[in-house]
Amino acid sequence: MLQLNFVSYLSVEASEQTSPRAALAAQRAAVAAHLSECGGHLIAEMREIRRGDAPGPSAVLDDALALCRQHGAVLLVAGLVRLARDQAFLTTLRRDLARLGVRLAVTSMPEANEGTIGILAALAAHAAPVADKDRAARRRDFLVRLGERQRRAGEKPGDRRVLPAPICKPRTMERALSVAPVLAEIRAAGAATFEQVAHALNELGVPSARGDRWYPAQVRRVEKRIASVA
């Protein structure tokens, strides 16, 4: 059996309650257990202590990815909890994995892969509060204009007296657009049916418009709304 090569990326935050040294040791132990289980070979270990006030791209991660590409190795991380706190970091990681053709493995989540990073980034964006009020206002205005265009599209020429019901209310469309990135990432990760997408949304903890579980019919309606403005 062909032996897999790995480059481990250990990342801790300076503000953690436990000491960075202890956190790195715990991640190193998880990496060792993963290598022992799969019979892999560790080419290099890249370590980084990240500061909460310095989110985004990482020079240490860039070096780790370069080593992966050079040796045809898999990037190995001990967990995604810390990484998932930084949307910019996830977005950059996903882009670089795809650009360099590097695979990803997670010691605490054997089923995770490169597609998982995209889903986490989309979830982070979906859950993040909108800080820019002007941008939020522009978005609401766009959705109102969208509803008006849809109503006008259903009118007969010369008839302005009776307006049909809107195809999709602005609030409904806004909800659909808010989960569009998550749906796109789930599809890209391999979900082919409405049932699979609904199951993924439920597993990820994304609430439906009513705040409960997703069902295939709901996924179908939401994707149809998104497609109408694509």
C-alpha positions in Angstrom: 0.0 0.0 0.0 1.3 3.4 -0.9 2.4 5.4 2.1 0.8 8.9 2.4 3.0 11.9 3.2 1.7 14.5 5.6 2.6 18.1 6.6 1.0 19.0 9.9 -0.2 22.4 10.7 -0.6 23.1 14.4 -2.4 26.3 15.3 -3.2 27.8 18.7 -4.5 31.1 19.9 -2.4 33.3 22.2 -5.5 34.1 24.3 -6.4 30.5 25.1 -6.9 29.6 28.8 -4.4 26.7 28.5 -0.8 27.6 27.6 0.2 27.6 23.9 2.8 24.9 24.7 0.2 22.6 26.2 -2.3 23.2 23.3 0.5 22.5 20.8 1.4 19.3 22.6 -2.2 18.1 22.5 -2.4 18.7 18.8 0.9 17.0 18.2 -0.4 13.9 20.1 -3.5 13.9 17.9 -1.3 14.1 14.8 0.9 11.2 16.0 -2.2 9.0 16.7 -3.5 9.7 13.2 -0.2 8.9 11.5 0.0 5.7 13.5 -3.5 4.6 12.5 -3.1 5.3 8.8 0.6 4.4 8.5 1.5 7.9 7.2 4.8 9.7 7.2 5.2 13.2 8.6 7.5 15.3 6.4 7.3 18.5 8.4 5.5 20.1 11.3 4.5 23.7 11.0 3.5 25.6 14.2 1.8 28.9 14.7 0.4 30.9 17.6 -2.3 33.1 16.2 -3.5 36.3 17.7 -7.3 37.1 17.8 -6.7 40.6 16.5 -4.9 39.3 13.5 -7.3 37.2 11.5 -7.0 36.1 7.9 -4.2 34.6 5.9 -1.2 33.0 7.5 2.4 33.0 6.3 3.1 29.7 8.3 0.1 28.1 6.5 1.4 29.3 3.2 4.7 27.5 3.9 2.9 24.3 4.9 0.9 24.3 1.7 4.1 24.9 -0.3 5.6 21.8 1.3 2.5 19.8 0.6 2.7 20.7 -3.1 6.4 20.1 -3.3 6.2 16.6 -1.8 2.7 15.6 -2.9 1.7 15.6 0.8 -1.6 16.0 2.6 -2.2 18.9 4.9 -3.0 17.5 8.3 -4.7 19.6 11.0 -5.7 18.5 14.5 -9.2 20.1 14.5 -11.4 22.6 12.8 -12.9 24.3 15.9 -10.2 27.0 16.2 -10.0 27.5 12.4 -13.7 27.9 12.1 -13.7 31.0 14.2 -12.0 33.0 11.5 -14.1 33.3 8.3 -11.3 35.0 6.4 -8.8 32.3 7.3 -11.3 29.6 6.1 -12.0 31.4 2.9 -8.2 31.8 2.1 -7.5 28.2 3.1 -10.2 26.8 0.8 -9.0 28.9 -2.1 -5.4 27.9 -1.6 -6.2 24.2 -1.3 -8.0 24.3 -4.6 -5.4 26.5 -6.3 -2.5 24.2 -5.3 -4.4 20.9 -5.6 -3.6 20.0 -2.0 -5.7 17.6 0.0 -6.8 18.1 3.6 -7.1 15.7 6.5 -8.4 16.4 10.0 -7.4 14.1 12.9 -10.6 14.7 14.9 -12.9 14.4 11.8 -11.9 11.6 9.4 -14.7 12.3 7.1 -13.7 16.0 6.6 -12.0 17.1 3.4 -11.4 20.2 1.3 -15.1 20.6 0.7 -15.7 20.8 4.5 -13.7 24.0 4.6 -15.9 25.6 2.1 -19.0 24.7 4.0 -17.6 26.0 7.3 -16.6 29.3 5.6 -20.2 29.6 4.2 -21.6 28.9 7.6 -19.4 31.5 9.2 -20.6 34.1 6.7 -24.2 33.0 7.2 -24.0 33.3 11.0 -22.0 36.5 11.1 -24.0 39.6 12.1 -24.3 42.4 9.5 -22.1 45.2 10.8 -22.5 47.5 7.9 -25.9 49.1 8.2 -25.6 50.8 4.8 -25.0 47.5 3.1 -27.9 46.0 4.9 -30.1 48.8 3.7 -29.0 48.5 0.2 -29.7 44.8 0.3 -33.3 45.4 1.6 -33.8 48.0 -1.2 -32.7 45.5 -3.8 -35.1 42.9 -2.5 -37.9 45.4 -2.5 -37.1 46.3 -6.1 -36.9 42.6 -7.0 -40.4 42.0 -5.7 -41.7 45.0 -7.7 -40.1 43.6 -10.9 -41.6 40.2 -10.3 -45.1 41.7 -9.8 -44.8 43.8 -12.9 -43.6 40.7 -14.9 -47.0 39.1 -14.1 -49.1 42.0 -15.3 -50.8 42.1 -18.7 -49.8 44.9 -21.1 -51.8 48.1 -20.3 -53.3 46.6 -17.1 -52.1 48.5 -14.0 -55.1 48.2 -11.9 -54.9 44.7 -10.5 -51.5 43.4 -9.4 -51.0 39.7 -8.9 -49.4 38.4 -5.8 -45.6 38.6 -5.8 -43.8 35.5 -6.9 -41.7 35.7 -3.8 -41.9 38.1 -1.0 -38.8 40.2 -0.3 -38.3 38.7 3.1 -38.6 35.2 1.7 -36.1 35.9 -1.0 -33.7 37.5 1.5 -33.8 34.3 3.5 -33.2 32.2 0.4 -30.2 34.4 -0.6 -28.8 34.2 2.9 -28.4 30.4 2.8 -27.4 30.3 -0.9 -23.6 30.1 -0.2 -24.2 27.2 2.3 -26.3 25.4 -0.3 -23.7 25.9 -3.0 -20.9 24.5 -0.8 -23.0 21.5 0.2 -23.7 20.8 -3.5 -20.0 21.3 -4.3 -19.1 18.8 -1.6 -21.1 16.1 -3.4 -24.8 16.3 -2.3 -26.7 15.4 -5.4 -30.3 15.1 -4.2 -32.7 17.4 -2.2 -32.7 14.7 0.5 -28.9 14.8 0.9 -28.9 18.6 1.0 -31.6 18.7 3.7 -29.7 16.1 5.7 -26.5 18.2 5.5 -28.3 21.4 6.6 -29.8 19.6 9.6 -26.4 18.0 10.5 -24.8 21.4 10.3 -27.4 23.0 12.5 -28.7 25.5 9.9 -32.3 26.3 10.9 -35.0 26.5 8.3 -37.2 29.6 7.8 -39.5 28.3 10.5 -36.6 27.5 12.8 -37.0 23.8 12.6 -35.7 21.0 10.4 -35.1 21.1 6.7 -37.1 18.8 4.3 -36.4 18.0 0.6 -39.4 20.1 -0.5 -38.1 23.1 1.4 -34.6 22.8 -0.3 -36.3 22.5 -3.7 -38.3 25.7 -3.1 -35.3 27.7 -1.8 -33.0 26.6 -4.7 -35.8 27.5 -7.1 -35.9 31.0 -5.6 -32.2 31.4 -5.8 -32.1 30.3 -9.4 -34.8 32.9 -10.3 -32.4 35.7 -9.6 -29.2 34.0 -10.7 
